[in-house]
């Protein structure tokens, strides 16, 4: 299901580039460390169990955060 959503990544990125809009955290002035920390703490925003909680319970949240920061 997630892979079906990800097919829109490249067209969306190209649209942003056409508009001369930022396409990554660095272009927004966000450091890689701040991006990772904000991702790791995002699960604390709501009291509901969300996919970030699942990733944390599975012990893969840090790995995902590091991969996302490299995009």
N, C-alpha and C positions, 0 to 999 in steps of 0.2 A: 504494500500500500504506500509506504514511504517512497519507494523508488518511482512510483507513478507521479508523485508530487515533484520529485527532484528533476524530472525532465523539463520543468519550467525554469530551472536555475539559469541556464545559458541565455535564453531569450530575455529574461528579466535583467540579467547583467548587461546585455547588449543595449536594452532600452535605457538603462541608467547611464551607460557610457554615452549614448546618443544625446541624452539630456545634460551631459557633463556633470552628472551627479556622482557622489562618492559611491564606491562599490565594495569597500571593505573598511574594517575598523581603523586601520592606519590612516586612511584618507579622511576619517572623521576625527583624527587626533587621539584615538584611543590606543593605549599601549597593549601589547600582547598580554602582559601580566594582568592588566585591568580587565581585559576581555575574558580571560580565564577565570578570574575571581568573580566577575559578575555572573558568568555562566554557572559557576559552582554555587553561588548564593541565591540564584534565581528560584530554586526550589523552596526557599524559605518565605517567599512572598505570600503564598496562599496556604491555608491550612488543609487544603485538599491534597489527596494523593495524586500526583501527576507523573508523567513519564520521566521527569528528572529524578523523582523519588525512587522510581523503579530502577533507573540506571545506578543510583547511589546504592540501593539495596543489593544490586548485582555486583557492585564493586567496580563498575566501569565508567562512572561519571567523570573521574579525572582524565581517563584516557580519551573520552569523547570531547571533553573541554579542550584538551591539547590539540586534538585533530581539528576542531573547529577553528582554533586560533591560527592555524596554518593555512586556512582557505584564503 
